[in-house]
Amino acid sequence: MNIDFTKEQHNYLEKLIASGEYENINDVLKDAISLHSEYRQKSIKNFQIEVERGWSGPGSKKSLNQIIASKKNN
């Protein structure tokens, strides 16, 4: 796999490694993917909860796009 980073991204990765927090870029990327997966699963779960509330609750005056937009801001 080949990944191209911007100069800023590369500098950020190098700072993380220099700090001793990570041993190499692979460790940073593994952590980033793990965090992304957790965030994504939490977002999906929260969205499903909101959909269920919508089905079970009183009618909403918000459109689906308004609901999605409000969740993106959280």
PQR file with spaces between the fields and no chain letter, atoms N, CA, C, O and H, PARSE charges and radii, in Angstrom:
ATOM       1  N    MET     1       0.856   -1.167    0.000 -0.4000 1.5000
ATOM       2  CA   MET     1       0.000    0.000    0.000 -0.0000 2.0000
ATOM       3  C    MET     1       0.906    1.235    0.000  0.5500 1.7000
ATOM       4  O    MET     1       1.930    1.277    0.682 -0.5500 1.4000
ATOM       5  N    ASN     2       0.512    2.203   -0.758 -0.4000 1.5000
ATOM       6  CA   ASN     2       1.273    3.441   -0.863 -0.0000 2.0000
ATOM       7  C    ASN     2       0.392    4.604   -0.418  0.5500 1.7000
ATOM       8  O    ASN     2      -0.725    4.761   -0.911 -0.5500 1.4000
ATOM       9  H    ASN     2      -0.320    2.169   -1.312  0.4000 1.0000
ATOM      10  N    ILE     3       0.886    5.414    0.504 -0.4000 1.5000
ATOM      11  CA   ILE     3       0.114    6.544    0.994 -0.0000 2.0000
ATOM      12  C    ILE     3       0.951    7.805    0.832  0.5500 1.7000
ATOM      13  O    ILE     3       2.112    7.845    1.240 -0.5500 1.4000
ATOM      14  H    ILE     3       1.793    5.287    0.905  0.4000 1.0000
ATOM      15  N    ASP     4       0.365    8.823    0.241 -0.4000 1.5000
ATOM      16  CA   ASP     4       1.043   10.114    0.105 -0.0000 2.0000
ATOM      17  C    ASP     4       0.503   11.064    1.159  0.5500 1.7000
ATOM      18  O    ASP     4      -0.710   11.216    1.305 -0.5500 1.4000
ATOM      19  H    ASP     4      -0.578    8.791   -0.090  0.4000 1.0000
ATOM      20  N    PHE     5       1.410   11.707    1.900 -0.4000 1.5000
ATOM      21  CA   PHE     5       1.040   12.682    2.918 -0.0000 2.0000
ATOM      22  C    PHE     5       1.447   14.074    2.470  0.5500 1.7000
ATOM      23  O    PHE     5       2.425   14.248    1.742 -0.5500 1.4000
ATOM      24  H    PHE     5       2.396   11.584    1.782  0.4000 1.0000
ATOM      25  N    THR     6       0.685   15.057    2.914 -0.4000 1.5000
ATOM      26  CA   THR     6       1.118   16.429    2.699 -0.0000 2.0000
ATOM      27  C    THR     6       2.330   16.679    3.592  0.5500 1.7000
ATOM      28  O    THR     6       2.612   15.892    4.496 -0.5500 1.4000
ATOM      29  H    THR     6      -0.109   14.916    3.505  0.4000 1.0000
ATOM      30  N    LYS     7       3.030   17.751    3.345 -0.4000 1.5000
ATOM      31  CA   LYS     7       4.195   18.084    4.169 -0.0000 2.0000
ATOM      32  C    LYS     7       3.775   18.276    5.626  0.5500 1.7000
ATOM      33  O    LYS     7       4.477   17.834    6.535 -0.5500 1.4000
ATOM      34  H    LYS     7       2.801   18.391    2.611  0.4000 1.0000
ATOM      35  N    GLU     8       2.634   18.933    5.853 -0.4000 1.5000
ATOM      36  CA   GLU     8       2.136   19.166    7.203 -0.0000 2.0000
ATOM      37  C    GLU     8       1.810   17.854    7.906  0.5500 1.7000
ATOM      38  O    GLU     8       2.138   17.673    9.079 -0.5500 1.4000
ATOM      39  H    GLU     8       2.064   19.292    5.114  0.4000 1.0000
ATOM      40  N    GLN     9       1.163   16.940    7.184 -0.4000 1.5000
ATOM      41  CA   GLN     9       0.835   15.640    7.762 -0.0000 2.0000
ATOM      42  C    GLN     9       2.103   14.867    8.105  0.5500 1.7000
ATOM      43  O    GLN     9       2.201   14.258    9.171 -0.5500 1.4000
ATOM      44  H    GLN     9       0.896   17.087    6.232  0.4000 1.0000
ATOM      45  N    HIS    10       3.069   14.895    7.196 -0.4000 1.5000
ATOM      46  CA   HIS    10       4.332   14.196    7.438 -0.0000 2.0000
ATOM      47  C    HIS    10       5.040   14.780    8.660  0.5500 1.7000
ATOM      48  O    HIS    10       5.549   14.036    9.498 -0.5500 1.4000
ATOM      49  H    HIS    10       2.990   15.389    6.331  0.4000 1.0000
ATOM      50  N    ASN    11       5.072   16.111    8.762 -0.4000 1.5000
ATOM      51  CA   ASN    11       5.700   16.755    9.919 -0.0000 2.0000
ATOM      52  C    ASN    11       4.993   16.363   11.213  0.5500 1.7000
ATOM      53  O    ASN    11       5.644   16.118   12.229 -0.5500 1.4000
ATOM      54  H    ASN    11       4.658   16.715    8.081  0.4000 1.0000
ATOM      55  N    TYR    12       3.674   16.306   11.178 -0.4000 1.5000
ATOM      56  CA   TYR    12       2.898   15.911   12.352 -0.0000 2.0000
ATOM      57  C    TYR    12       3.253   14.480   12.770  0.5500 1.7000
ATOM      58  O    TYR    12       3.461   14.200   13.951 -0.5500 1.4000
ATOM      59  H    TYR    12       3.146   16.505   10.353  0.4000 1.0000
ATOM      60  N    LEU    13       3.317   13.586   11.790 -0.4000 1.5000
ATOM      61  CA   LEU    13       3.669   12.196   12.082 -0.0000 2.0000
ATOM      62  C    LEU    13       5.076   12.111   12.685  0.5500 1.7000
ATOM      63  O    LEU    13       5.304   11.366   13.639 -0.5500 1.4000
ATOM      64  H    LEU    13       3.148   13.812   10.831  0.4000 1.0000
ATOM      65  N    GLU    14       5.995   12.861   12.135 -0.4000 1.5000
ATOM      66  CA   GLU    14       7.367   12.857   12.643 -0.0000 2.0000
ATOM      67  C    GLU    14       7.427   13.377   14.084  0.5500 1.7000
ATOM      68  O    GLU    14       8.195   12.863   14.897 -0.5500 1.4000
ATOM      69  H    GLU    14       5.810   13.465   11.361  0.4000 1.0000
ATOM      70  N    LYS    15       6.617   14.395   14.400 -0.4000 1.5000
ATOM      71  CA   LYS    15       6.581   14.927   15.767 -0.0000 2.0000
ATOM      72  C    LYS    15       6.047   13.882   16.750  0.5500 1.7000
ATOM      73  O    LYS    15       6.556   13.757   17.864 -0.5500 1.4000
ATOM      74  H    LYS    15       5.993   14.813   13.740  0.4000 1.0000
ATOM      75  N    LEU    16       5.027   13.135   16.337 -0.4000 1.5000
ATOM      76  CA   LEU    16       4.481   12.080   17.196 -0.0000 2.0000
ATOM      77  C    LEU    16       5.527   11.015   17.482  0.5500 1.7000
ATOM      78  O    LEU    16       5.647   10.532   18.609 -0.5500 1.4000
ATOM      79  H    LEU    16       4.614   13.236   15.431  0.4000 1.0000
ATOM      80  N    ILE    17       6.275   10.657   16.462 -0.4000 1.5000
ATOM      81  CA   ILE    17       7.309    9.638   16.629 -0.0000 2.0000
ATOM      82  C    ILE    17       8.447   10.184   17.494  0.5500 1.7000
ATOM      83  O    ILE    17       8.938    9.488   18.382 -0.5500 1.4000
ATOM      84  H    ILE    17       6.178   11.049   15.547  0.4000 1.0000
ATOM      85  N    ALA    18       8.865   11.422   17.240 -0.4000 1.5000
ATOM      86  CA   ALA    18       9.956   12.041   18.008 -0.0000 2.0000
ATOM      87  C    ALA    18       9.588   12.186   19.483  0.5500 1.7000
ATOM      88  O    ALA    18      10.464   12.151   20.348 -0.5500 1.4000
ATOM      89  H    ALA    18       8.466   11.988   16.518  0.4000 1.0000
ATOM      90  N    SER    19       8.302   12.347   19.771 -0.4000 1.5000
ATOM      91  CA   SER    19       7.862   12.517   21.159 -0.0000 2.0000
ATOM      92  C    SER    19       7.979   11.207   21.952  0.5500 1.7000
ATOM      93  O    SER    19       7.916   11.204   23.181 -0.5500 1.4000
ATOM      94  H    SER    19       7.591   12.375   19.068  0.4000 1.0000
ATOM      95  N    GLY    20       8.148   10.112   21.233 -0.4000 1.5000
ATOM      96  CA   GLY    20       8.228    8.811   21.887 -0.0000 2.0000
ATOM      97  C    GLY    20       6.866    8.161   22.083  0.5500 1.7000
ATOM      98  O    GLY    20       6.766    7.038   22.577 -0.5500 1.4000
ATOM      99  H    GLY    20       8.199   10.114   20.234  0.4000 1.0000
ATOM     100  N    GLU    21       5.816    8.883   21.690 -0.4000 1.5000
ATOM     101  CA   GLU    21       4.471    8.330   21.844 -0.0000 2.0000
ATOM     102  C    GLU    21       4.251    7.126   20.920  0.5500 1.7000
ATOM     103  O    GLU    21       3.528    6.191   21.263 -0.5500 1.4000
ATOM     104  H    GLU    21       5.897    9.795   21.289  0.4000 1.0000
ATOM     105  N    TYR    22       4.879    7.168   19.757 -0.4000 1.5000
ATOM     106  CA   TYR    22       4.787    6.085   18.783 -0.0000 2.0000
ATOM     107  C    TYR    22       6.188    5.707   18.330  0.5500 1.7000
ATOM     108  O    TYR    22       7.096    6.537   18.316 -0.5500 1.4000
ATOM     109  H    TYR    22       5.466    7.928   19.478  0.4000 1.0000
ATOM     110  N    GLU    23       6.349    4.431   17.958 -0.4000 1.5000
ATOM     111  CA   GLU    23       7.654    3.961   17.507 -0.0000 2.0000
ATOM     112  C    GLU    23       7.901    4.289   16.041  0.5500 1.7000
ATOM     113  O    GLU    23       9.028    4.578   15.639 -0.5500 1.4000
ATOM     114  H    GLU    23       5.610    3.757   17.970  0.4000 1.0000
ATOM     115  N    ASN    24       6.817    4.240   15.234 -0.4000 1.5000
ATOM     116  CA   ASN    24       6.960    4.493   13.793 -0.0000 2.0000
ATOM     117  C    ASN    24       5.608    4.895   13.208  0.5500 1.7000
ATOM     118  O    ASN    24       4.589    4.907   13.898 -0.5500 1.4000
ATOM     119  H    ASN    24       5.901    4.005   15.561  0.4000 1.0000
ATOM     120  N    ILE    25       5.629    5.220   11.927 -0.4000 1.5000
ATOM     121  CA   ILE    25       4.407    5.681   11.251 -0.0000 2.0000
ATOM     122  C    ILE    25       3.347    4.584   11.231  0.5500 1.7000
ATOM     123  O    ILE    25       2.156    4.880   11.329 -0.5500 1.4000
ATOM     124  H    ILE    25       6.457    5.210   11.366  0.4000 1.0000
ATOM     125  N    ASN    26       3.756    3.336   11.106 -0.4000 1.5000
ATOM     126  CA   ASN    26       2.775    2.238   11.125 -0.0000 2.0000
ATOM     127  C    ASN    26       1.974    2.237   12.415  0.5500 1.7000
ATOM     128  O    ASN    26       0.763    2.019   12.396 -0.5500 1.4000
ATOM     129  H    ASN    26       4.724    3.096   11.026  0.4000 1.0000
ATOM     130  N    ASP    27       2.647    2.481   13.544 -0.4000 1.5000
ATOM     131  CA   ASP    27       1.942    2.515   14.827 -0.0000 2.0000
ATOM     132  C    ASP    27       0.946    3.666   14.883  0.5500 1.7000
ATOM     133  O    ASP    27      -0.154    3.518   15.416 -0.5500 1.4000
ATOM     134  H    ASP    27       3.631    2.659   13.559  0.4000 1.0000
ATOM     135  N    VAL    28       1.334    4.813   14.334 -0.4000 1.5000
ATOM     136  CA   VAL    28       0.427    5.972   14.298 -0.0000 2.0000
ATOM     137  C    VAL    28      -0.803    5.638   13.461  0.5500 1.7000
ATOM     138  O    VAL    28      -1.932    5.918   13.864 -0.5500 1.4000
ATOM     139  H    VAL    28       2.228    4.933   13.901  0.4000 1.0000
ATOM     140  N    LEU    29      -0.578    5.039   12.295 -0.4000 1.5000
ATOM     141  CA   LEU    29      -1.691    4.716   11.400 -0.0000 2.0000
ATOM     142  C    LEU    29      -2.607    3.645   11.996  0.5500 1.7000
ATOM     143  O    LEU    29      -3.826    3.723   11.848 -0.5500 1.4000
ATOM     144  H    LEU    29       0.340    4.811   11.967  0.4000 1.0000
ATOM     145  N    LYS    30      -2.031    2.650   12.664 -0.4000 1.5000
ATOM     146  CA   LYS    30      -2.856    1.634   13.318 -0.0000 2.0000
ATOM     147  C    LYS    30      -3.754    2.277   14.378  0.5500 1.7000
ATOM     148  O    LYS    30      -4.939    1.957   14.480 -0.5500 1.4000
ATOM     149  H    LYS    30      -1.040    2.587   12.784  0.4000 1.0000
ATOM     150  N    ASP    31      -3.177    3.183   15.160 -0.4000 1.5000
ATOM     151  CA   ASP    31      -3.952    3.877   16.187 -0.0000 2.0000
ATOM     152  C    ASP    31      -5.042    4.742   15.549  0.5500 1.7000
ATOM     153  O    ASP    31      -6.180    4.771   16.019 -0.5500 1.4000
ATOM     154  H    ASP    31      -2.215    3.443   15.077  0.4000 1.0000
ATOM     155  N    ALA    32      -4.681    5.442   14.482 -0.4000 1.5000
ATOM     156  CA   ALA    32      -5.652    6.301   13.795 -0.0000 2.0000
ATOM     157  C    ALA    32      -6.811    5.482   13.236  0.5500 1.7000
ATOM     158  O    ALA    32      -7.968    5.893   13.331 -0.5500 1.4000
ATOM     159  H    ALA    32      -3.757    5.419   14.101  0.4000 1.0000
ATOM     160  N    ILE    33      -6.504    4.336   12.660 -0.4000 1.5000
ATOM     161  CA   ILE    33      -7.561    3.482   12.105 -0.0000 2.0000
ATOM     162  C    ILE    33      -8.441    2.934   13.216  0.5500 1.7000
ATOM     163  O    ILE    33      -9.661    2.860   13.064 -0.5500 1.4000
ATOM     164  H    ILE    33      -5.565    4.002   12.583  0.4000 1.0000
ATOM     165  N    SER    34      -7.842    2.554   14.318 -0.4000 1.5000
ATOM     166  CA   SER    34      -8.613    2.056   15.455 -0.0000 2.0000
ATOM     167  C    SER    34      -9.558    3.134   15.991  0.5500 1.7000
ATOM     168  O    SER    34     -10.733    2.874   16.247 -0.5500 1.4000
ATOM     169  H    SER    34      -6.851    2.614   14.442  0.4000 1.0000
ATOM     170  N    LEU    35      -9.022    4.348   16.155 -0.4000 1.5000
ATOM     171  CA   LEU    35      -9.855    5.453   16.632 -0.0000 2.0000
ATOM     172  C    LEU    35     -10.971    5.778   15.646  0.5500 1.7000
ATOM     173  O    LEU    35     -12.100    6.051   16.051 -0.5500 1.4000
ATOM     174  H    LEU    35      -8.067    4.559   15.946  0.4000 1.0000
ATOM     175  N    HIS    36     -10.656    5.748   14.353 -0.4000 1.5000
ATOM     176  CA   HIS    36     -11.661    6.019   13.337 -0.0000 2.0000
ATOM     177  C    HIS    36     -12.766    4.973   13.387  0.5500 1.7000
ATOM     178  O    HIS    36     -13.946    5.301   13.269 -0.5500 1.4000
ATOM     179  H    HIS    36      -9.738    5.525   14.025  0.4000 1.0000
ATOM     180  N    SER    37     -12.381    3.723   13.560 -0.4000 1.5000
ATOM     181  CA   SER    37     -13.363    2.643   13.638 -0.0000 2.0000
ATOM     182  C    SER    37     -14.292    2.836   14.835  0.5500 1.7000
ATOM     183  O    SER    37     -15.508    2.690   14.713 -0.5500 1.4000
ATOM     184  H    SER    37     -11.422    3.457   13.656  0.4000 1.0000
ATOM     185  N    GLU    38     -13.712    3.167   15.997 -0.4000 1.5000
ATOM     186  CA   GLU    38     -14.528    3.417   17.196 -0.0000 2.0000
ATOM     187  C    GLU    38     -15.476    4.586   16.971  0.5500 1.7000
ATOM     188  O    GLU    38     -16.657    4.509   17.310 -0.5500 1.4000
ATOM     189  H    GLU    38     -12.724    3.286   16.097  0.4000 1.0000
ATOM     190  N    TYR    39     -14.955    5.672   16.395 -0.4000 1.5000
ATOM     191  CA   TYR    39     -15.771    6.860   16.124 -0.0000 2.0000
ATOM     192  C    TYR    39     -16.914    6.515   15.162  0.5500 1.7000
ATOM     193  O    TYR    39     -18.058    6.917   15.373 -0.5500 1.4000
ATOM     194  H    TYR    39     -13.996    5.735   16.120  0.4000 1.0000
ATOM     195  N    ARG    40     -16.591    5.775   14.119 -0.4000 1.5000
ATOM     196  CA   ARG    40     -17.594    5.420   13.109 -0.0000 2.0000
ATOM     197  C    ARG    40     -18.684    4.546   13.717  0.5500 1.7000
ATOM     198  O    ARG    40     -19.872    4.767   13.478 -0.5500 1.4000
ATOM     199  H    ARG    40     -15.662    5.448   13.948  0.4000 1.0000
ATOM     200  N    GLN    41     -18.276    3.550   14.506 -0.4000 1.5000
ATOM     201  CA   GLN    41     -19.266    2.667   15.124 -0.0000 2.0000
ATOM     202  C    GLN    41     -20.161    3.442   16.088  0.5500 1.7000
ATOM     203  O    GLN    41     -21.369    3.213   16.139 -0.5500 1.4000
ATOM     204  H    GLN    41     -17.311    3.370   14.700  0.4000 1.0000
ATOM     205  N    LYS    42     -19.561    4.366   16.858 -0.4000 1.5000
ATOM     206  CA   LYS    42     -20.343    5.185   17.781 -0.0000 2.0000
ATOM     207  C    LYS    42     -21.317    6.078   17.010  0.5500 1.7000
ATOM     208  O    LYS    42     -22.469    6.238   17.411 -0.5500 1.4000
ATOM     209  H    LYS    42     -18.579    4.552   16.816  0.4000 1.0000
ATOM     210  N    SER    43     -20.850    6.657   15.903 -0.4000 1.5000
ATOM     211  CA   SER    43     -21.718    7.514   15.086 -0.0000 2.0000
ATOM     212  C    SER    43     -22.892    6.731   14.524  0.5500 1.7000
ATOM     213  O    SER    43     -24.026    7.211   14.538 -0.5500 1.4000
ATOM     214  H    SER    43     -19.914    6.527   15.576  0.4000 1.0000
ATOM     215  N    ILE    44     -22.626    5.527   14.028 -0.4000 1.5000
ATOM     216  CA   ILE    44     -23.694    4.690   13.472 -0.0000 2.0000
ATOM     217  C    ILE    44     -24.687    4.322   14.563  0.5500 1.7000
ATOM     218  O    ILE    44     -25.898    4.379   14.348 -0.5500 1.4000
ATOM     219  H    ILE    44     -21.705    5.137   14.017  0.4000 1.0000
ATOM     220  N    LYS    45     -24.175    3.942   15.743 -0.4000 1.5000
ATOM     221  CA   LYS    45     -25.059    3.571   16.855 -0.0000 2.0000
ATOM     222  C    LYS    45     -25.937    4.757   17.256  0.5500 1.7000
ATOM     223  O    LYS    45     -27.144    4.605   17.445 -0.5500 1.4000
ATOM     224  H    LYS    45     -23.192    3.896   15.917  0.4000 1.0000
ATOM     225  N    ASN    46     -25.323    5.943   17.386 -0.4000 1.5000
ATOM     226  CA   ASN    46     -26.091    7.138   17.746 -0.0000 2.0000
ATOM     227  C    ASN    46     -27.135    7.474   16.693  0.5500 1.7000
ATOM     228  O    ASN    46     -28.244    7.889   17.027 -0.5500 1.4000
ATOM     229  H    ASN    46     -24.343    6.066   17.232  0.4000 1.0000
ATOM     230  N    PHE    47     -26.788    7.297   15.427 -0.4000 1.5000
ATOM     231  CA   PHE    47     -27.741    7.552   14.348 -0.0000 2.0000
ATOM     232  C    PHE    47     -28.906    6.573   14.431  0.5500 1.7000
ATOM     233  O    PHE    47     -30.062    6.959   14.255 -0.5500 1.4000
ATOM     234  H    PHE    47     -25.886    6.960   15.155  0.4000 1.0000
ATOM     235  N    GLN    48     -28.598    5.298   14.700 -0.4000 1.5000
ATOM     236  CA   GLN    48     -29.658    4.300   14.819 -0.0000 2.0000
ATOM     237  C    GLN    48     -30.589    4.628   15.987  0.5500 1.7000
ATOM     238  O    GLN    48     -31.803    4.452   15.886 -0.5500 1.4000
ATOM     239  H    GLN    48     -27.659    4.984   14.843  0.4000 1.0000
ATOM     240  N    ILE    49     -30.021    5.103   17.089 -0.4000 1.5000
ATOM     241  CA   ILE    49     -30.837    5.501   18.247 -0.0000 2.0000
ATOM     242  C    ILE    49     -31.763    6.642   17.859  0.5500 1.7000
ATOM     243  O    ILE    49     -32.945    6.633   18.203 -0.5500 1.4000
ATOM     244  H    ILE    49     -29.034    5.247   17.171  0.4000 1.0000
ATOM     245  N    GLU    50     -31.230    7.618   17.147 -0.4000 1.5000
ATOM     246  CA   GLU    50     -32.055    8.757   16.728 -0.0000 2.0000
ATOM     247  C    GLU    50     -33.151    8.332   15.754  0.5500 1.7000
ATOM     248  O    GLU    50     -34.269    8.843   15.818 -0.5500 1.4000
ATOM     249  H    GLU    50     -30.270    7.625   16.868  0.4000 1.0000
ATOM     250  N    VAL    51     -32.843    7.413   14.866 -0.4000 1.5000
ATOM     251  CA   VAL    51     -33.859    6.907   13.928 -0.0000 2.0000
ATOM     252  C    VAL    51     -34.959    6.207   14.704  0.5500 1.7000
ATOM     253  O    VAL    51     -36.142    6.407   14.432 -0.5500 1.4000
ATOM     254  H    VAL    51     -31.934    6.998   14.814  0.4000 1.0000
ATOM     255  N    GLU    52     -34.569    5.381   15.676 -0.4000 1.5000
ATOM     256  CA   GLU    52     -35.561    4.676   16.495 -0.0000 2.0000
ATOM     257  C    GLU    52     -36.434    5.671   17.259  0.5500 1.7000
ATOM     258  O    GLU    52     -37.649    5.498   17.355 -0.5500 1.4000
ATOM     259  H    GLU    52     -33.608    5.218   15.897  0.4000 1.0000
ATOM     260  N    ARG    53     -35.807    6.703   17.796 -0.4000 1.5000
ATOM     261  CA   ARG    53     -36.589    7.739   18.493 -0.0000 2.0000
ATOM     262  C    ARG    53     -37.590    8.384   17.543  0.5500 1.7000
ATOM     263  O    ARG    53     -38.726    8.685   17.910 -0.5500 1.4000
ATOM     264  H    ARG    53     -34.820    6.843   17.718  0.4000 1.0000
ATOM     265  N    GLY    54     -37.130    8.585   16.310 -0.4000 1.5000
ATOM     266  CA   GLY    54     -38.017    9.184   15.305 -0.0000 2.0000
ATOM     267  C    GLY    54     -39.203    8.297   14.988  0.5500 1.7000
ATOM     268  O    GLY    54     -40.323    8.782   14.825 -0.5500 1.4000
ATOM     269  H    GLY    54     -36.207    8.340   16.013  0.4000 1.0000
ATOM     270  N    TRP    55     -38.959    6.991   14.900 -0.4000 1.5000
ATOM     271  CA   TRP    55     -40.050    6.067   14.616 -0.0000 2.0000
ATOM     272  C    TRP    55     -40.994    5.923   15.797  0.5500 1.7000
ATOM     273  O    TRP    55     -42.199    5.744   15.620 -0.5500 1.4000
ATOM     274  H    TRP    55     -38.050    6.597   15.032  0.4000 1.0000
ATOM     275  N    SER    56     -40.438    6.002   17.010 -0.4000 1.5000
ATOM     276  CA   SER    56     -41.239    5.762   18.208 -0.0000 2.0000
ATOM     277  C    SER    56     -41.857    7.028   18.784  0.5500 1.7000
ATOM     278  O    SER    56     -42.851    6.968   19.507 -0.5500 1.4000
ATOM     279  H    SER    56     -39.459    6.147   17.154  0.4000 1.0000
ATOM     280  N    GLY    57     -41.271    8.162   18.465 -0.4000 1.5000
ATOM     281  CA   GLY    57     -41.698    9.406   19.089 -0.0000 2.0000
ATOM     282  C    GLY    57     -42.730   10.153   18.267  0.5500 1.7000
ATOM     283  O    GLY    57     -43.194    9.676   17.231 -0.5500 1.4000
ATOM     284  H    GLY    57     -40.463    8.210   17.878  0.4000 1.0000
ATOM     285  N    PRO    58     -43.078   11.337   18.753 -0.5600 1.5000
ATOM     286  CA   PRO    58     -44.032   12.170   18.013  0.2800 2.0000
ATOM     287  C    PRO    58     -43.401   12.669   16.709  0.5500 1.7000
ATOM     288  O    PRO    58     -42.182   12.645   16.537 -0.5500 1.4000
ATOM     289  N    GLY    59     -44.246   13.109   15.822 -0.4000 1.5000
ATOM     290  CA   GLY    59     -43.773   13.617   14.539 -0.0000 2.0000
ATOM     291  C    GLY    59     -42.811   14.780   14.697  0.5500 1.7000
ATOM     292  O    GLY    59     -42.991   15.622   15.577 -0.5500 1.4000
ATOM     293  H    GLY    59     -45.236   13.128   15.962  0.4000 1.0000
ATOM     294  N    SER    60     -41.806   14.833   13.861 -0.4000 1.5000
ATOM     295  CA   SER    60     -40.812   15.896   13.915 -0.0000 2.0000
ATOM     296  C    SER    60     -41.042   16.889   12.794  0.5500 1.7000
ATOM     297  O    SER    60     -41.476   16.527   11.700 -0.5500 1.4000
ATOM     298  H    SER    60     -41.660   14.149   13.146  0.4000 1.0000
ATOM     299  N    LYS    61     -40.747   18.135   13.078 -0.4000 1.5000
ATOM     300  CA   LYS    61     -40.856   19.158   12.050 -0.0000 2.0000
ATOM     301  C    LYS    61     -39.548   19.313   11.285  0.5500 1.7000
ATOM     302  O    LYS    61     -39.475   20.066   10.314 -0.5500 1.4000
ATOM     303  H    LYS    61     -40.395   18.429   13.966  0.4000 1.0000
ATOM     304  N    LYS    62     -38.500   18.588   11.733 -0.4000 1.5000
ATOM     305  CA   LYS    62     -37.207   18.657   11.062 -0.0000 2.0000
ATOM     306  C    LYS    62     -37.177   17.680    9.887  0.5500 1.7000
ATOM     307  O    LYS    62     -37.774   16.604    9.925 -0.5500 1.4000
ATOM     308  H    LYS    62     -38.559   17.977   12.522  0.4000 1.0000
ATOM     309  N    SER    63     -36.463   18.096    8.844 -0.4000 1.5000
ATOM     310  CA   SER    63     -36.271   17.190    7.711 -0.0000 2.0000
ATOM     311  C    SER    63     -35.129   16.234    8.034  0.5500 1.7000
ATOM     312  O    SER    63     -34.358   16.466    8.965 -0.5500 1.4000
ATOM     313  H    SER    63     -35.978   18.970    8.813  0.4000 1.0000
ATOM     314  N    LEU    64     -35.028   15.175    7.269 -0.4000 1.5000
ATOM     315  CA   LEU    64     -33.944   14.211    7.460 -0.0000 2.0000
ATOM     316  C    LEU    64     -32.592   14.907    7.320  0.5500 1.7000
ATOM     317  O    LEU    64     -31.673   14.637    8.093 -0.5500 1.4000
ATOM     318  H    LEU    64     -35.654   14.986    6.512  0.4000 1.0000
ATOM     319  N    ASN    65     -32.465   15.798    6.342 -0.4000 1.5000
ATOM     320  CA   ASN    65     -31.204   16.521    6.140 -0.0000 2.0000
ATOM     321  C    ASN    65     -30.865   17.391    7.345  0.5500 1.7000
ATOM     322  O    ASN    65     -29.693   17.497    7.707 -0.5500 1.4000
ATOM     323  H    ASN    65     -33.211   16.018    5.714  0.4000 1.0000
ATOM     324  N    GLN    66     -31.850   18.011    7.972 -0.4000 1.5000
ATOM     325  CA   GLN    66     -31.602   18.824    9.166 -0.0000 2.0000
ATOM     326  C    GLN    66     -31.128   17.951   10.326  0.5500 1.7000
ATOM     327  O    GLN    66     -30.238   18.346   11.078 -0.5500 1.4000
ATOM     328  H    GLN    66     -32.802   17.925    7.678  0.4000 1.0000
ATOM     329  N    ILE    67     -31.708   16.792   10.468 -0.4000 1.5000
ATOM     330  CA   ILE    67     -31.313   15.869   11.541 -0.0000 2.0000
ATOM     331  C    ILE    67     -29.881   15.399   11.317  0.5500 1.7000
ATOM     332  O    ILE    67     -29.079   15.386   12.252 -0.5500 1.4000
ATOM     333  H    ILE    67     -32.431   16.471    9.856  0.4000 1.0000
ATOM     334  N    ILE    68     -29.556   15.014   10.091 -0.4000 1.5000
ATOM     335  CA   ILE    68     -28.205   14.560    9.785 -0.0000 2.0000
ATOM     336  C    ILE    68     -27.199   15.686   10.024  0.5500 1.7000
ATOM     337  O    ILE    68     -26.135   15.460   10.602 -0.5500 1.4000
ATOM     338  H    ILE    68     -30.207   15.024    9.332  0.4000 1.0000
ATOM     339  N    ALA    69     -27.533   16.883    9.584 -0.4000 1.5000
ATOM     340  CA   ALA    69     -26.638   18.027    9.770 -0.0000 2.0000
ATOM     341  C    ALA    69     -26.401   18.301   11.253  0.5500 1.7000
ATOM     342  O    ALA    69     -25.279   18.627   11.640 -0.5500 1.4000
ATOM     343  H    ALA    69     -28.397   17.066    9.114  0.4000 1.0000
ATOM     344  N    SER    70     -27.422   18.179   12.083 -0.4000 1.5000
ATOM     345  CA   SER    70     -27.249   18.431   13.510 -0.0000 2.0000
ATOM     346  C    SER    70     -26.352   17.383   14.149  0.5500 1.7000
ATOM     347  O    SER    70     -25.636   17.692   15.101 -0.5500 1.4000
ATOM     348  H    SER    70     -28.334   17.915   11.769  0.4000 1.0000
ATOM     349  N    LYS    71     -26.373   16.166   13.655 -0.4000 1.5000
ATOM     350  CA   LYS    71     -25.531   15.100   14.184 -0.0000 2.0000
ATOM     351  C    LYS    71     -24.077   15.272   13.735  0.5500 1.7000
ATOM     352  O    LYS    71     -23.158   14.895   14.463 -0.5500 1.4000
ATOM     353  H    LYS    71     -26.955   15.915   12.882  0.4000 1.0000
ATOM     354  N    LYS    72     -23.866   15.825   12.570 -0.4000 1.5000
ATOM     355  CA   LYS    72     -22.501   16.060   12.092 -0.0000 2.0000
ATOM     356  C    LYS    72     -21.791   17.100   12.937  0.5500 1.7000
ATOM     357  O    LYS    72     -20.564   17.088   13.037 -0.5500 1.4000
ATOM     358  H    LYS    72     -24.612   16.131   11.979  0.4000 1.0000
ATOM     359  N    ASN    73     -22.545   17.995   13.542 -0.4000 1.5000
ATOM     360  CA   ASN    73     -21.962   19.055   14.354 -0.0000 2.0000
ATOM     361  C    ASN    73     -21.625   18.583   15.764  0.5500 1.7000
ATOM     362  O    ASN    73     -20.975   19.314   16.512 -0.5500 1.4000
ATOM     363  H    ASN    73     -23.542   18.004   13.461  0.4000 1.0000
ATOM     364  N    ASN    74     -22.048   17.381   16.146 -0.4000 1.5000
ATOM     365  CA   ASN    74     -21.776   16.855   17.500 -0.0000 2.0000
ATOM     366  C    ASN    74     -20.488   16.118   17.557  0.5500 1.7000
ATOM     367  O    ASN    74     -20.112   15.615   18.616 -0.5500 1.4000
ATOM     368  H    ASN    74     -22.576   16.787   15.538  0.4000 1.0000
